[in-house]
Amino acid sequence: MDENWFFVAEPGVKLEMNVFRWMRFSPGYSYTTVYGSDTAGLSDNDLSGSSFNLTMKFGKF
């Protein structure tokens, strides 16, 4: 059995804005960082990277 343990952190920031009384728009950014992955063929840099997201919320706020 090949066990490989490593650490993953994903700090991020998100901005939420009211567009209408019933709708919110929320763009965000995060960065995934991986430490200690000793998998053959994959390095920490291969698993680390940026992520952008867009969220829309609908409802009564």
PDB file of N, CA, C and O in Angstrom:
ATOM      1  N   MET A   1       0.844  -1.172   0.000  1.00  0.00           N
ATOM      2  CA  MET A   1       0.000   0.000   0.000  1.00  0.00           C
ATOM      3  C   MET A   1       0.892   1.238   0.000  1.00  0.00           C
ATOM      4  O   MET A   1       1.786   1.367   0.837  1.00  0.00           O
ATOM      5  N   ASP A   2       0.648   2.140  -0.934  1.00  0.00           N
ATOM      6  CA  ASP A   2       1.431   3.369  -1.046  1.00  0.00           C
ATOM      7  C   ASP A   2       0.613   4.524  -0.479  1.00  0.00           C
ATOM      8  O   ASP A   2      -0.329   4.997  -1.113  1.00  0.00           O
ATOM      9  N   GLU A   3       0.977   4.969   0.709  1.00  0.00           N
ATOM     10  CA  GLU A   3       0.299   6.111   1.320  1.00  0.00           C
ATOM     11  C   GLU A   3       1.126   7.362   1.102  1.00  0.00           C
ATOM     12  O   GLU A   3       2.339   7.366   1.311  1.00  0.00           O
ATOM     13  N   ASN A   4       0.464   8.410   0.684  1.00  0.00           N
ATOM     14  CA  ASN A   4       1.137   9.677   0.444  1.00  0.00           C
ATOM     15  C   ASN A   4       0.295  10.786   1.072  1.00  0.00           C
ATOM     16  O   ASN A   4      -0.787  11.106   0.580  1.00  0.00           O
ATOM     17  N   TRP A   5       0.789  11.360   2.143  1.00  0.00           N
ATOM     18  CA  TRP A   5       0.089  12.432   2.839  1.00  0.00           C
ATOM     19  C   TRP A   5       0.720  13.756   2.472  1.00  0.00           C
ATOM     20  O   TRP A   5       1.943  13.867   2.389  1.00  0.00           O
ATOM     21  N   PHE A   6      -0.115  14.764   2.250  1.00  0.00           N
ATOM     22  CA  PHE A   6       0.404  16.097   1.961  1.00  0.00           C
ATOM     23  C   PHE A   6      -0.585  17.143   2.461  1.00  0.00           C
ATOM     24  O   PHE A   6      -1.722  16.822   2.803  1.00  0.00           O
ATOM     25  N   PHE A   7      -0.140  18.396   2.499  1.00  0.00           N
ATOM     26  CA  PHE A   7      -0.912  19.511   3.048  1.00  0.00           C
ATOM     27  C   PHE A   7      -1.426  20.380   1.907  1.00  0.00           C
ATOM     28  O   PHE A   7      -0.684  20.689   0.974  1.00  0.00           O
ATOM     29  N   VAL A   8      -2.704  20.778   1.981  1.00  0.00           N
ATOM     30  CA  VAL A   8      -3.306  21.661   0.983  1.00  0.00           C
ATOM     31  C   VAL A   8      -3.931  22.852   1.704  1.00  0.00           C
ATOM     32  O   VAL A   8      -4.689  22.675   2.658  1.00  0.00           O
ATOM     33  N   ALA A   9      -3.616  24.060   1.251  1.00  0.00           N
ATOM     34  CA  ALA A   9      -4.218  25.286   1.789  1.00  0.00           C
ATOM     35  C   ALA A   9      -4.799  26.081   0.628  1.00  0.00           C
ATOM     36  O   ALA A   9      -4.189  26.172  -0.437  1.00  0.00           O
ATOM     37  N   GLU A  10      -5.998  26.666   0.841  1.00  0.00           N
ATOM     38  CA  GLU A  10      -6.622  27.467  -0.210  1.00  0.00           C
ATOM     39  C   GLU A  10      -7.216  28.749   0.369  1.00  0.00           C
ATOM     40  O   GLU A  10      -8.425  28.835   0.583  1.00  0.00           O
ATOM     41  N   PRO A  11      -6.362  29.748   0.622  1.00  0.00           N
ATOM     42  CA  PRO A  11      -6.893  31.035   1.068  1.00  0.00           C
ATOM     43  C   PRO A  11      -7.531  31.772  -0.111  1.00  0.00           C
ATOM     44  O   PRO A  11      -7.115  31.613  -1.259  1.00  0.00           O
ATOM     45  N   GLY A  12      -8.540  32.572   0.192  1.00  0.00           N
ATOM     46  CA  GLY A  12      -9.216  33.291  -0.882  1.00  0.00           C
ATOM     47  C   GLY A  12      -9.929  34.521  -0.372  1.00  0.00           C
ATOM     48  O   GLY A  12     -10.019  34.763   0.832  1.00  0.00           O
ATOM     49  N   VAL A  13     -10.433  35.287  -1.315  1.00  0.00           N
ATOM     50  CA  VAL A  13     -11.179  36.502  -1.007  1.00  0.00           C
ATOM     51  C   VAL A  13     -12.397  36.551  -1.936  1.00  0.00           C
ATOM     52  O   VAL A  13     -12.336  36.130  -3.091  1.00  0.00           O
ATOM     53  N   LYS A  14     -13.495  37.074  -1.404  1.00  0.00           N
ATOM     54  CA  LYS A  14     -14.728  37.172  -2.170  1.00  0.00           C
ATOM     55  C   LYS A  14     -15.401  38.502  -1.846  1.00  0.00           C
ATOM     56  O   LYS A  14     -15.428  38.918  -0.688  1.00  0.00           O
ATOM     57  N   LEU A  15     -15.936  39.161  -2.852  1.00  0.00           N
ATOM     58  CA  LEU A  15     -16.639  40.424  -2.696  1.00  0.00           C
ATOM     59  C   LEU A  15     -18.101  40.193  -3.044  1.00  0.00           C
ATOM     60  O   LEU A  15     -18.411  39.694  -4.126  1.00  0.00           O
ATOM     61  N   GLU A  16     -19.004  40.552  -2.132  1.00  0.00           N
ATOM     62  CA  GLU A  16     -20.431  40.347  -2.374  1.00  0.00           C
ATOM     63  C   GLU A  16     -21.135  41.688  -2.512  1.00  0.00           C
ATOM     64  O   GLU A  16     -20.997  42.563  -1.657  1.00  0.00           O
ATOM     65  N   MET A  17     -21.898  41.845  -3.602  1.00  0.00           N
ATOM     66  CA  MET A  17     -22.595  43.104  -3.878  1.00  0.00           C
ATOM     67  C   MET A  17     -24.077  42.836  -4.099  1.00  0.00           C
ATOM     68  O   MET A  17     -24.450  41.850  -4.734  1.00  0.00           O
ATOM     69  N   ASN A  18     -24.917  43.717  -3.572  1.00  0.00           N
ATOM     70  CA  ASN A  18     -26.344  43.665  -3.853  1.00  0.00           C
ATOM     71  C   ASN A  18     -26.593  44.316  -5.208  1.00  0.00           C
ATOM     72  O   ASN A  18     -26.241  45.478  -5.409  1.00  0.00           O
ATOM     73  N   VAL A  19     -27.190  43.586  -6.133  1.00  0.00           N
ATOM     74  CA  VAL A  19     -27.549  44.120  -7.440  1.00  0.00           C
ATOM     75  C   VAL A  19     -28.992  44.619  -7.389  1.00  0.00           C
ATOM     76  O   VAL A  19     -29.285  45.733  -7.823  1.00  0.00           O
ATOM     77  N   PHE A  20     -29.877  43.803  -6.866  1.00  0.00           N
ATOM     78  CA  PHE A  20     -31.273  44.148  -6.606  1.00  0.00           C
ATOM     79  C   PHE A  20     -31.595  43.682  -5.192  1.00  0.00           C
ATOM     80  O   PHE A  20     -30.751  43.058  -4.548  1.00  0.00           O
ATOM     81  N   ARG A  21     -32.778  43.966  -4.701  1.00  0.00           N
ATOM     82  CA  ARG A  21     -33.161  43.494  -3.364  1.00  0.00           C
ATOM     83  C   ARG A  21     -33.215  41.971  -3.309  1.00  0.00           C
ATOM     84  O   ARG A  21     -33.084  41.382  -2.236  1.00  0.00           O
ATOM     85  N   TRP A  22     -33.404  41.343  -4.443  1.00  0.00           N
ATOM     86  CA  TRP A  22     -33.569  39.898  -4.502  1.00  0.00           C
ATOM     87  C   TRP A  22     -32.400  39.181  -5.172  1.00  0.00           C
ATOM     88  O   TRP A  22     -32.477  37.976  -5.408  1.00  0.00           O
ATOM     89  N   MET A  23     -31.299  39.910  -5.487  1.00  0.00           N
ATOM     90  CA  MET A  23     -30.167  39.289  -6.179  1.00  0.00           C
ATOM     91  C   MET A  23     -28.839  39.854  -5.685  1.00  0.00           C
ATOM     92  O   MET A  23     -28.679  41.064  -5.529  1.00  0.00           O
ATOM     93  N   ARG A  24     -27.893  38.951  -5.443  1.00  0.00           N
ATOM     94  CA  ARG A  24     -26.525  39.335  -5.066  1.00  0.00           C
ATOM     95  C   ARG A  24     -25.536  38.707  -6.047  1.00  0.00           C
ATOM     96  O   ARG A  24     -25.732  37.592  -6.530  1.00  0.00           O
ATOM     97  N   PHE A  25     -24.473  39.454  -6.324  1.00  0.00           N
ATOM     98  CA  PHE A  25     -23.413  39.004  -7.225  1.00  0.00           C
ATOM     99  C   PHE A  25     -22.115  38.960  -6.429  1.00  0.00           C
ATOM    100  O   PHE A  25     -21.811  39.889  -5.681  1.00  0.00           O
ATOM    101  N   SER A  26     -21.351  37.886  -6.586  1.00  0.00           N
ATOM    102  CA  SER A  26     -20.177  37.708  -5.746  1.00  0.00           C
ATOM    103  C   SER A  26     -19.001  37.115  -6.536  1.00  0.00           C
ATOM    104  O   SER A  26     -18.937  35.898  -6.712  1.00  0.00           O
ATOM    105  N   PRO A  27     -18.067  37.958  -7.017  1.00  0.00           N
ATOM    106  CA  PRO A  27     -16.858  37.433  -7.642  1.00  0.00           C
ATOM    107  C   PRO A  27     -15.816  37.095  -6.571  1.00  0.00           C
ATOM    108  O   PRO A  27     -15.789  37.705  -5.503  1.00  0.00           O
ATOM    109  N   GLY A  28     -14.962  36.117  -6.873  1.00  0.00           N
ATOM    110  CA  GLY A  28     -13.948  35.735  -5.892  1.00  0.00           C
ATOM    111  C   GLY A  28     -12.683  35.192  -6.536  1.00  0.00           C
ATOM    112  O   GLY A  28     -12.664  34.853  -7.719  1.00  0.00           O
ATOM    113  N   TYR A  29     -11.633  35.117  -5.738  1.00  0.00           N
ATOM    114  CA  TYR A  29     -10.325  34.608  -6.161  1.00  0.00           C
ATOM    115  C   TYR A  29      -9.727  33.794  -5.023  1.00  0.00           C
ATOM    116  O   TYR A  29      -9.826  34.184  -3.859  1.00  0.00           O
ATOM    117  N   SER A  30      -9.113  32.677  -5.350  1.00  0.00           N
ATOM    118  CA  SER A  30      -8.382  31.900  -4.339  1.00  0.00           C
ATOM    119  C   SER A  30      -7.152  31.276  -4.985  1.00  0.00           C
ATOM    120  O   SER A  30      -7.065  31.168  -6.208  1.00  0.00           O
ATOM    121  N   TYR A  31      -6.209  30.870  -4.151  1.00  0.00           N
ATOM    122  CA  TYR A  31      -4.997  30.217  -4.626  1.00  0.00           C
ATOM    123  C   TYR A  31      -4.785  28.944  -3.823  1.00  0.00           C
ATOM    124  O   TYR A  31      -4.684  28.990  -2.597  1.00  0.00           O
ATOM    125  N   THR A  32      -4.719  27.823  -4.499  1.00  0.00           N
ATOM    126  CA  THR A  32      -4.479  26.538  -3.854  1.00  0.00           C
ATOM    127  C   THR A  32      -2.982  26.284  -3.805  1.00  0.00           C
ATOM    128  O   THR A  32      -2.306  26.330  -4.833  1.00  0.00           O
ATOM    129  N   THR A  33      -2.464  26.017  -2.612  1.00  0.00           N
ATOM    130  CA  THR A  33      -1.052  25.716  -2.414  1.00  0.00           C
ATOM    131  C   THR A  33      -0.923  24.317  -1.835  1.00  0.00           C
ATOM    132  O   THR A  33      -1.602  23.980  -0.866  1.00  0.00           O
ATOM    133  N   VAL A  34      -0.056  23.499  -2.421  1.00  0.00           N
ATOM    134  CA  VAL A  34       0.161  22.124  -1.977  1.00  0.00           C
ATOM    135  C   VAL A  34       1.601  21.985  -1.513  1.00  0.00           C
ATOM    136  O   VAL A  34       2.527  22.450  -2.177  1.00  0.00           O
ATOM    137  N   TYR A  35       1.782  21.335  -0.354  1.00  0.00           N
ATOM    138  CA  TYR A  35       3.120  21.097   0.208  1.00  0.00           C
ATOM    139  C   TYR A  35       3.303  19.612   0.489  1.00  0.00           C
ATOM    140  O   TYR A  35       2.429  18.979   1.081  1.00  0.00           O
ATOM    141  N   GLY A  36       4.410  19.063   0.076  1.00  0.00           N
ATOM    142  CA  GLY A  36       4.796  17.709   0.462  1.00  0.00           C
ATOM    143  C   GLY A  36       4.197  16.588  -0.364  1.00  0.00           C
ATOM    144  O   GLY A  36       4.113  15.460   0.121  1.00  0.00           O
ATOM    145  N   SER A  37       3.778  16.852  -1.587  1.00  0.00           N
ATOM    146  CA  SER A  37       3.263  15.760  -2.420  1.00  0.00           C
ATOM    147  C   SER A  37       4.436  15.103  -3.140  1.00  0.00           C
ATOM    148  O   SER A  37       5.062  15.709  -4.010  1.00  0.00           O
ATOM    149  N   ASP A  38       4.719  13.889  -2.777  1.00  0.00           N
ATOM    150  CA  ASP A  38       5.847  13.153  -3.367  1.00  0.00           C
ATOM    151  C   ASP A  38       5.366  12.118  -4.373  1.00  0.00           C
ATOM    152  O   ASP A  38       6.014  11.088  -4.559  1.00  0.00           O
ATOM    153  N   THR A  39       4.249  12.379  -5.016  1.00  0.00           N
ATOM    154  CA  THR A  39       3.681  11.445  -5.979  1.00  0.00           C
ATOM    155  C   THR A  39       4.527  11.443  -7.249  1.00  0.00           C
ATOM    156  O   THR A  39       4.962  12.493  -7.722  1.00  0.00           O
ATOM    157  N   ALA A  40       4.750  10.267  -7.784  1.00  0.00           N
ATOM    158  CA  ALA A  40       5.533  10.157  -9.014  1.00  0.00           C
ATOM    159  C   ALA A  40       4.796  10.834 -10.164  1.00  0.00           C
ATOM    160  O   ALA A  40       3.626  10.543 -10.414  1.00  0.00           O
ATOM    161  N   GLY A  41       5.474  11.726 -10.857  1.00  0.00           N
ATOM    162  CA  GLY A  41       4.890  12.412 -11.996  1.00  0.00           C
ATOM    163  C   GLY A  41       4.137  13.683 -11.663  1.00  0.00           C
ATOM    164  O   GLY A  41       3.727  14.406 -12.571  1.00  0.00           O
ATOM    165  N   LEU A  42       3.939  13.980 -10.368  1.00  0.00           N
ATOM    166  CA  LEU A  42       3.251  15.206  -9.953  1.00  0.00           C
ATOM    167  C   LEU A  42       4.098  15.946  -8.931  1.00  0.00           C
ATOM    168  O   LEU A  42       4.591  15.357  -7.970  1.00  0.00           O
ATOM    169  N   SER A  43       4.258  17.231  -9.148  1.00  0.00           N
ATOM    170  CA  SER A  43       4.990  18.045  -8.177  1.00  0.00           C
ATOM    171  C   SER A  43       4.005  18.959  -7.456  1.00  0.00           C
ATOM    172  O   SER A  43       2.833  19.026  -7.826  1.00  0.00           O
ATOM    173  N   ASP A  44       4.474  19.656  -6.438  1.00  0.00           N
ATOM    174  CA  ASP A  44       3.642  20.623  -5.731  1.00  0.00           C
ATOM    175  C   ASP A  44       3.133  21.700  -6.685  1.00  0.00           C
ATOM    176  O   ASP A  44       1.988  22.135  -6.569  1.00  0.00           O
ATOM    177  N   ASN A  45       3.969  22.133  -7.624  1.00  0.00           N
ATOM    178  CA  ASN A  45       3.568  23.168  -8.580  1.00  0.00           C
ATOM    179  C   ASN A  45       2.484  22.685  -9.543  1.00  0.00           C
ATOM    180  O   ASN A  45       1.654  23.477  -9.990  1.00  0.00           O
ATOM    181  N   ASP A  46       2.488  21.373  -9.869  1.00  0.00           N
ATOM    182  CA  ASP A  46       1.450  20.831 -10.738  1.00  0.00           C
ATOM    183  C   ASP A  46       0.080  20.873 -10.070  1.00  0.00           C
ATOM    184  O   ASP A  46      -0.932  21.041 -10.751  1.00  0.00           O
ATOM    185  N   LEU A  47       0.033  20.724  -8.764  1.00  0.00           N
ATOM    186  CA  LEU A  47      -1.221  20.679  -8.025  1.00  0.00           C
ATOM    187  C   LEU A  47      -1.653  22.047  -7.491  1.00  0.00           C
ATOM    188  O   LEU A  47      -2.807  22.211  -7.096  1.00  0.00           O
ATOM    189  N   SER A  48      -0.763  23.012  -7.471  1.00  0.00           N
ATOM    190  CA  SER A  48      -1.060  24.356  -6.977  1.00  0.00           C
ATOM    191  C   SER A  48      -1.536  25.244  -8.126  1.00  0.00           C
ATOM    192  O   SER A  48      -1.174  25.021  -9.281  1.00  0.00           O
ATOM    193  N   GLY A  49      -2.345  26.250  -7.804  1.00  0.00           N
ATOM    194  CA  GLY A  49      -2.775  27.167  -8.854  1.00  0.00           C
ATOM    195  C   GLY A  49      -3.886  28.109  -8.424  1.00  0.00           C
ATOM    196  O   GLY A  49      -4.438  27.990  -7.330  1.00  0.00           O
ATOM    197  N   SER A  50      -4.198  29.043  -9.301  1.00  0.00           N
ATOM    198  CA  SER A  50      -5.215  30.064  -9.061  1.00  0.00           C
ATOM    199  C   SER A  50      -6.600  29.563  -9.436  1.00  0.00           C
ATOM    200  O   SER A  50      -6.758  28.671 -10.269  1.00  0.00           O
ATOM    201  N   SER A  51      -7.596  30.163  -8.799  1.00  0.00           N
ATOM    202  CA  SER A  51      -8.985  29.841  -9.101  1.00  0.00           C
ATOM    203  C   SER A  51      -9.817  31.117  -8.999  1.00  0.00           C
ATOM    204  O   SER A  51      -9.710  31.867  -8.028  1.00  0.00           O
ATOM    205  N   PHE A  52     -10.642  31.350 -10.010  1.00  0.00           N
ATOM    206  CA  PHE A  52     -11.574  32.465 -10.010  1.00  0.00           C
ATOM    207  C   PHE A  52     -12.991  31.895  -9.974  1.00  0.00           C
ATOM    208  O   PHE A  52     -13.251  30.841 -10.555  1.00  0.00           O
ATOM    209  N   ASN A  53     -13.901  32.582  -9.298  1.00  0.00           N
ATOM    210  CA  ASN A  53     -15.280  32.106  -9.271  1.00  0.00           C
ATOM    211  C   ASN A  53     -16.248  33.278  -9.290  1.00  0.00           C
ATOM    212  O   ASN A  53     -15.928  34.383  -8.851  1.00  0.00           O
ATOM    213  N   LEU A  54     -17.433  33.010  -9.806  1.00  0.00           N
ATOM    214  CA  LEU A  54     -18.533  33.977  -9.845  1.00  0.00           C
ATOM    215  C   LEU A  54     -19.756  33.291  -9.268  1.00  0.00           C
ATOM    216  O   LEU A  54     -20.117  32.191  -9.686  1.00  0.00           O
ATOM    217  N   THR A  55     -20.397  33.948  -8.299  1.00  0.00           N
ATOM    218  CA  THR A  55     -21.583  33.391  -7.661  1.00  0.00           C
ATOM    219  C   THR A  55     -22.727  34.388  -7.771  1.00  0.00           C
ATOM    220  O   THR A  55     -22.540  35.592  -7.599  1.00  0.00           O
ATOM    221  N   MET A  56     -23.899  33.872  -8.058  1.00  0.00           N
ATOM    222  CA  MET A  56     -25.114  34.703  -8.052  1.00  0.00           C
ATOM    223  C   MET A  56     -26.084  34.073  -7.069  1.00  0.00           C
ATOM    224  O   MET A  56     -26.364  32.875  -7.130  1.00  0.00           O
ATOM    225  N   LYS A  57     -26.597  34.902  -6.158  1.00  0.00           N
ATOM    226  CA  LYS A  57     -27.538  34.439  -5.151  1.00  0.00           C
ATOM    227  C   LYS A  57     -28.891  35.100  -5.398  1.00  0.00           C
ATOM    228  O   LYS A  57     -28.972  36.303  -5.643  1.00  0.00           O
ATOM    229  N   PHE A  58     -29.949  34.296  -5.330  1.00  0.00           N
ATOM    230  CA  PHE A  58     -31.302  34.801  -5.530  1.00  0.00           C
ATOM    231  C   PHE A  58     -32.130  34.483  -4.301  1.00  0.00           C
ATOM    232  O   PHE A  58     -32.023  33.388  -3.748  1.00  0.00           O
ATOM    233  N   GLY A  59     -32.949  35.421  -3.868  1.00  0.00           N
ATOM    234  CA  GLY A  59     -33.810  35.191  -2.717  1.00  0.00           C
ATOM    235  C   GLY A  59     -34.257  36.487  -2.093  1.00  0.00           C
ATOM    236  O   GLY A  59     -34.108  37.561  -2.676  1.00  0.00           O
ATOM    237  N   LYS A  60     -34.806  36.376  -0.902  1.00  0.00           N
ATOM    238  CA  LYS A  60     -35.251  37.546  -0.141  1.00  0.00           C
ATOM    239  C   LYS A  60     -34.204  37.812   0.932  1.00  0.00           C
ATOM    240  O   LYS A  60     -34.057  37.024   1.867  1.00  0.00           O
ATOM    241  N   PHE A  61     -33.473  38.922   0.803  1.00  0.00           N
ATOM    242  CA  PHE A  61     -32.367  39.230   1.720  1.00  0.00           C
ATOM    243  C   PHE A  61     -32.736  40.364   2.650  1.00  0.00           C
ATOM    244  O   PHE A  61     -31.929  40.761   3.490  1.00  0.00           O
TER     245      PHE A  61
END
